[in-house]
Amino acid sequence: MKQVLFAAAIFSASLGSAFATPASEAQTHFAAIGSGDMAVLMRTYADNAQLNWIGGPLDGGYAGADSIRGTWEKFMKAAGALKVSIGSLEESANPKGATVVANVLFEGKSTIKVRYVLTYRDNKLVNETWQIDPKLAVAAY
């Protein structure tokens, strides 16, 4: 059932649908990283978004949509197409915003285990943490 929901989120994203839920947007975000779809990946970032990349060659902080786009372009060029598996995914929300925490496995030229934290406000991605964790357990669902 969860795979069907994931497929539905990707399908609705490809149709340009409105923001659904933070959890479904996060799943679409991860899939866009794997497929290299920059348009889908960047569509929900706020102009003043922050990306905190912890570990690996892109380690650092990136501020603003343009800086984040450049970082993802470097990553996608180096990584190529990736298979994406989501281990666990939890959403916490209240009227002020939402946070999605997930364990994500990206497999391609190399295997990258990521502890992901995404923060949304007003249906925009305002803060993203990409924490590389080689010991992370990712059992796909």
C-alpha positions as CSV (number, residue, x, y, z in Angstrom):
1,M,0.0,0.0,0.0
2,K,2.8,2.4,0.8
3,Q,4.4,1.8,-2.5
4,V,1.1,2.7,-4.2
5,L,0.9,5.9,-2.3
6,F,4.5,6.7,-3.2
7,A,3.7,6.1,-6.9
8,A,0.6,8.3,-6.7
9,A,2.7,11.1,-5.2
10,I,5.2,10.9,-8.1
11,F,2.4,10.8,-10.6
12,S,0.6,13.8,-9.2
13,A,3.8,15.7,-9.0
14,S,4.4,15.0,-12.7
15,L,1.0,16.6,-13.4
16,G,2.0,19.7,-11.6
17,S,-0.5,19.3,-8.8
18,A,-0.7,21.6,-5.9
19,F,1.1,20.9,-2.6
20,A,-0.4,17.7,-1.2
21,T,1.1,16.9,2.2
22,P,4.6,17.4,3.5
23,A,5.2,13.6,3.6
24,S,4.1,13.2,-0.1
25,E,6.2,16.2,-1.1
26,A,9.2,14.7,0.6
27,Q,8.7,11.4,-1.2
28,T,8.5,13.3,-4.5
29,H,11.6,15.3,-3.5
30,F,13.6,12.1,-2.9
31,A,12.4,10.6,-6.2
32,A,13.4,13.8,-8.1
33,I,16.9,13.6,-6.6
34,G,17.2,10.0,-7.8
35,S,15.9,10.7,-11.3
36,G,17.8,14.0,-11.7
37,D,14.6,16.0,-12.3
38,M,15.7,19.5,-11.3
39,A,12.4,21.1,-12.0
40,V,10.5,18.9,-9.6
41,L,13.3,19.0,-7.1
42,M,13.4,22.8,-6.9
43,R,9.7,23.6,-7.2
44,T,8.9,23.7,-3.4
45,Y,12.0,25.5,-2.1
46,A,11.4,28.9,-0.6
47,D,13.6,31.6,-2.0
48,N,15.5,31.9,1.3
49,A,15.7,28.1,1.9
50,Q,18.7,26.5,3.7
51,L,20.4,23.2,2.8
52,N,22.7,21.7,5.4
53,W,24.8,18.9,3.8
54,I,26.6,16.9,6.5
55,G,29.3,14.6,5.3
56,G,30.8,13.8,1.9
57,P,32.4,16.1,-0.7
58,L,29.5,18.6,-0.6
59,D,29.6,19.0,3.1
60,G,28.6,22.6,4.1
61,G,25.7,25.0,4.3
62,Y,23.9,26.5,1.3
63,A,21.6,29.5,1.5
64,G,19.0,30.4,-1.1
65,A,17.4,28.6,-3.9
66,D,20.2,29.5,-6.4
67,S,22.9,28.1,-4.2
68,I,20.9,25.0,-3.5
69,R,20.3,24.4,-7.2
70,G,24.0,24.6,-7.9
71,T,24.7,22.1,-5.2
72,W,22.2,19.6,-6.5
73,E,23.6,20.1,-10.1
74,K,27.0,19.1,-8.8
75,F,25.6,16.1,-6.9
76,M,23.5,14.9,-9.9
77,K,26.4,15.2,-12.3
78,A,28.6,13.1,-10.0
79,A,26.1,10.6,-8.9
80,G,24.0,9.9,-12.0
81,A,20.7,8.1,-11.8
82,L,19.9,6.7,-8.5
83,K,17.5,4.1,-7.1
84,V,15.7,5.5,-4.1
85,S,14.5,3.5,-1.2
86,I,12.7,5.1,1.8
87,G,13.1,3.2,5.0
88,S,11.1,5.2,7.6
89,L,9.3,8.4,7.1
90,E,7.6,10.5,9.8
91,E,5.7,13.7,9.5
92,S,5.0,16.1,12.4
93,A,2.7,19.1,11.6
94,N,0.9,22.0,13.2
95,P,-0.6,25.2,11.8
96,K,2.8,26.9,11.7
97,G,4.6,24.2,9.6
98,A,5.7,20.7,9.3
99,T,8.8,18.5,9.6
100,V,9.5,15.3,7.8
101,V,12.2,12.9,9.0
102,A,13.2,10.0,6.8
103,N,15.9,7.4,6.3
104,V,16.7,7.2,2.6
105,L,19.0,5.0,0.6
106,F,20.3,6.2,-2.7
107,E,21.9,3.5,-4.9
108,G,23.8,4.1,-8.1
109,K,27.6,4.6,-8.7
110,S,27.8,4.4,-5.0
111,T,25.5,3.7,-2.1
112,I,24.5,6.8,0.0
113,K,22.6,6.4,3.3
114,V,20.9,9.6,4.3
115,R,19.1,10.7,7.4
116,Y,16.8,13.4,6.0
117,V,15.1,16.3,7.8
118,L,12.8,18.6,5.8
119,T,11.0,21.6,7.3
120,Y,8.1,23.2,5.5
121,R,6.3,26.5,6.2
122,D,3.5,27.8,4.1
123,N,3.8,24.8,1.8
124,K,7.4,25.8,1.0
125,L,10.6,23.9,1.9
126,V,12.6,26.2,4.1
127,N,15.2,24.0,5.7
128,E,16.7,20.7,4.5
129,T,19.3,18.6,6.3
130,W,21.1,15.8,4.3
131,Q,23.1,13.8,6.9
132,I,25.2,11.1,5.4
133,D,25.2,8.2,7.8
134,P,27.1,5.0,6.6
135,K,25.7,3.0,9.6
136,L,22.0,4.0,9.0
137,A,19.6,1.2,8.8
138,V,17.3,1.6,5.8
139,A,14.7,-1.1,5.3
140,A,12.6,0.0,2.3
141,Y,8.9,-0.1,2.5
